[in-house]
């Protein structure tokens, strides 16, 4: 069984944060909000939806935390947790949750019923709560270059690629993109256009993120990602919470992620970036502090 949840936080007094804990009358426990995945949902989307349903709060999902596995009625269950900043909403008691408390991290850990929730909160507390996110998407499937009669920059998405682009528009709203950019290629722009349209945003050209530009000046792509993180930080300081989102190519993303991670001693696994998958990069100022890979959306049929 797949499930997801979140450490939901908001700014508190004296530069502290407050953590949302929920009480479930069915189990008489205090825990982090979580729930089962619906078919086709990404873990981040499940966490975002479940938090809204259980707490009434709209959140912006950020970095991945850790996963917890245990058995329910003899069957394995894995819950993936994320950091999620509360941005609006009001708690209303419901059939799943009858109470909600906002507590500082020390009080929240003491109130939690389960040790695994305490471990998740400890992972959250390792880094600052207020980070800047950049979502870096690899373009969806576009068929083979050899079969396209025209300039490769104009090569369009194929049927599966178009479906992947629409599916991404369903999966990416939890990160609340504040701006959407793309390398200047048709297949990259088309990958993020459905998401931009859903959010009433324009797709901005990001020439430094094309493979051609990257071959000439790889440092420019890295600098641009850091600049986008700084732009997000400024927007968030003004109360506009979210992330930047850009689409690039398979010859760019692994190198950029690996070089940023190496510069800031961030541990990452294999930097595989299949088409329509994406990285969520978390920055503290100009410093990369975490890099999370998210798989391409599942397609029906």
C-alpha positions in Angstrom: 0.0 0.0 0.0 1.4 3.4 -1.0 0.7 6.5 1.1 2.1 9.9 1.7 2.0 12.6 4.3 3.7 15.8 5.4 5.3 17.8 8.1 3.0 20.8 7.7 4.6 24.0 9.1 4.1 27.7 9.3 6.2 30.5 10.7 5.9 31.0 14.4 7.1 33.4 17.0 10.8 34.2 17.6 12.0 32.7 14.4 10.6 29.3 15.3 8.1 27.3 13.2 4.9 25.6 14.2 4.1 22.1 13.2 0.5 20.8 12.6 -0.4 17.6 14.5 -3.8 15.9 14.0 -5.8 13.7 16.3 -7.6 10.8 14.8 -10.5 9.6 17.0 -10.5 6.2 15.3 -7.1 5.5 16.7 -7.0 8.1 19.5 -3.5 9.1 18.3 -1.6 12.3 17.6 0.3 12.1 14.3 1.4 13.9 11.1 -1.3 14.1 8.4 -1.1 11.3 5.8 -3.3 9.1 3.7 -3.4 6.5 0.9 -2.5 7.2 -2.7 -5.2 7.4 -5.3 -4.5 5.6 -8.6 -1.9 7.5 -10.7 -1.0 10.0 -8.0 2.6 10.9 -7.3 3.7 10.8 -3.7 3.8 14.6 -3.5 0.3 14.9 -4.9 -1.0 12.4 -2.4 0.6 14.3 0.5 -0.8 17.6 -0.8 -4.3 16.2 -1.3 -4.4 14.3 2.0 -3.2 17.3 4.0 -6.0 19.4 2.5 -8.6 16.8 3.2 -7.5 16.1 6.8 -6.6 19.6 7.9 -8.4 22.1 5.6 -5.1 23.9 4.9 -3.7 24.6 1.5 0.0 23.9 1.4 3.0 24.3 -0.9 5.0 21.0 -0.9 8.8 21.2 -0.8 11.6 18.8 -0.2 11.1 15.1 0.4 11.9 13.9 4.0 11.9 10.2 4.6 9.7 7.2 4.1 8.3 4.9 6.8 7.3 1.3 6.3 5.1 -0.9 8.6 2.3 -3.4 8.4 -1.4 -2.7 8.5 -3.6 -5.8 8.9 -0.7 -7.9 7.9 0.0 -6.0 4.7 3.0 -3.7 4.1 2.4 0.0 4.0 5.0 2.7 3.0 4.4 6.4 3.7 6.6 9.0 1.9 6.8 12.3 3.8 7.4 15.8 2.6 7.9 19.2 4.0 4.8 21.4 3.3 4.3 25.0 4.2 0.8 26.0 5.1 -0.4 29.1 3.2 -4.1 29.3 3.8 -7.1 27.6 5.2 -9.0 26.8 8.4 -9.3 23.5 10.2 -12.8 22.0 10.4 -13.3 18.8 12.3 -14.1 15.9 10.0 -14.7 12.1 10.1 -10.9 11.4 10.0 -9.6 14.2 12.2 -11.4 15.8 15.2 -8.6 18.0 16.5 -5.6 19.9 15.1 -2.8 21.6 17.1 0.0 23.9 16.1 3.0 23.2 18.2 6.7 24.1 18.2 8.9 21.2 17.1 9.9 20.2 20.7 6.2 20.2 21.8 5.2 18.4 18.7 7.7 15.6 19.2 6.6 15.2 22.8 2.9 14.9 21.8 3.4 12.4 18.9 2.1 8.9 19.5 4.5 7.2 17.2 8.3 7.1 17.2 8.4 7.0 13.4 6.6 10.4 13.3 9.3 11.7 15.7 12.0 10.4 13.3 10.3 12.2 10.3 10.1 15.5 12.3 13.8 15.1 13.2 14.6 14.8 9.5 12.6 17.9 8.8 14.5 19.8 11.5 18.0 19.0 10.1 17.6 21.9 7.5 15.9 25.3 7.7 12.2 25.2 7.1 12.4 28.2 4.7 14.1 27.0 1.6 13.8 27.9 -2.1 12.7 25.3 -4.6 13.5 24.8 -8.3 11.7 22.1 -10.3 13.8 20.9 -13.2 11.8 18.8 -15.7 13.2 16.7 -18.5 11.0 17.2 -21.7 8.4 14.5 -22.4 8.8 11.9 -25.2 9.3 13.4 -28.7 10.2 10.4 -30.9 13.4 9.9 -32.7 15.5 12.7 -34.2 16.2 10.7 -37.3 12.5 10.4 -38.1 11.8 14.1 -38.0 12.1 16.0 -41.2 13.0 19.5 -40.1 15.1 21.5 -37.6 15.6 19.5 -34.4 14.6 22.5 -32.3 11.1 22.2 -33.8 10.7 18.5 -33.1 7.3 18.1 -31.4 6.2 15.8 -28.6 4.7 12.5 -29.9 1.4 11.1 -28.6 2.8 9.7 -25.4 4.7 12.9 -24.8 1.6 15.0 -25.1 -0.1 12.7 -22.6 2.9 13.0 -20.3 2.7 16.8 -20.5 -1.0 16.8 -19.5 -0.2 14.4 -16.7 2.5 16.7 -15.4 0.0 19.5 -15.2 -1.9 17.3 -12.7 1.2 16.3 -10.7 3.1 19.7 -10.4 0.6 22.0 -8.7 1.6 20.9 -5.1 4.9 22.7 -5.7 3.0 25.9 -6.7 5.2 27.1 -9.6 5.6 30.9 -9.4 7.2 31.0 -12.9 7.6 28.5 -15.7 10.6 28.5 -18.0 11.9 26.3 -20.8 14.9 25.7 -23.0 14.0 27.2 -26.4 13.0 23.9 -28.1 9.4 23.0 -29.1 9.5 19.7 -27.1 10.6 21.5 -23.9 8.1 24.3 -24.2 5.3 21.9 -25.0 6.1 19.8 -22.0 5.4 22.6 -19.5 2.8 24.5 -21.4 -0.2 22.6 -19.9 1.1 23.3 -16.4 1.7 27.0 -17.2 -1.8 27.3 -18.8 -3.4 25.7 -15.7 -1.6 28.3 -13.5 -2.2 31.2 -15.9 1.5 31.7 -16.4 3.6 32.4 -19.5 6.4 30.0 -20.5 9.6 32.1 -20.4 12.6 31.3 -22.6 15.7 29.9 -20.7 18.3 29.7 -23.5 21.1 28.7 -21.0 19.3 25.4 -20.4 19.5 24.0 -23.9 22.0 21.2 -24.8 23.6 23.5 -27.4 24.2 26.3 -24.9 25.3 23.8 -22.2 28.0 22.4 -24.5 29.4 25.9 -25.0 29.1 27.1 -21.4 28.0 24.5 -18.8 28.6 27.0 -15.9 25.9 29.3 -17.3 23.2 26.6 -16.8 24.3 26.1 -13.3 24.3 29.8 -12.6 20.8 30.1 -14.0 19.4 27.5 -11.7 20.9 29.3 -8.7 19.5 32.6 -10.0 16.1 31.1 -10.2 16.4 29.9 -6.6 17.3 33.5 -5.5 14.3 34.8 -7.4 12.1 32.4 -5.5 13.6 33.5 -2.2 12.8 37.1 -3.0 9.2 36.2 -4.0 8.8 34.2 -0.8 10.1 37.1 1.3 7.2 39.1 -0.2 4.7 36.4 0.8 4.4 34.6 -2.5 5.2 31.0 -1.6 6.2 28.5 -4.3 8.9 27.3 -6.6 10.5 28.0 -10.0 9.9 25.4 -12.7 12.0 24.9 -15.8 12.2 22.3 -18.6 15.5 21.2 -20.1 17.1 18.2 -21.8 18.7 14.9 -20.9 22.2 16.3 -21.9 21.9 19.1 -19.4 20.0 18.1 -16.3 22.3 15.3 -15.0 25.4 17.4 -15.3 23.8 20.4 -13.6 22.5 18.4 -10.7 25.8 16.5 -10.2 27.9 19.7 -10.3 25.7 21.6 -7.9 25.6 18.6 -5.5 29.4 18.2 -5.7 30.0 21.9 -5.0 27.8 21.8 -1.9 28.6 18.3 -0.6 25.0 17.1 -1.2 24.7 13.3 -1.3 22.7 12.1 -4.3 22.2 8.7 -5.9 22.4 7.9 -9.6 21.4 11.0 -11.6 19.0 9.3 -14.0 16.4 11.6 -15.5 14.0 9.7 -17.8 11.7 11.8 -20.0 9.0 13.6 -18.1 10.7 13.0 -14.8 12.0 15.9 -12.7 14.2 17.0 -9.9 13.2 19.2 -7.0 16.2 21.2 -5.9 16.1 22.8 -2.5 18.3 25.9 -1.9 19.3 27.8 1.2 20.3 31.1 -0.3 22.7 30.2 -3.2 23.6 26.8 -1.6 22.0 23.6 -2.8 21.0 21.6 0.3 18.9 18.7 -1.1 18.1 17.2 -4.5 15.1 14.9 -4.9 14.2 12.9 -8.0 10.5 12.4 -8.9 9.5 9.8 -11.5 7.5 10.5 -14.6 3.8 10.5 -14.2 2.0 7.2 -14.6 -0.2 7.0 -17.7 -3.4 5.0 -18.1 -3.4 2.3 -20.8 
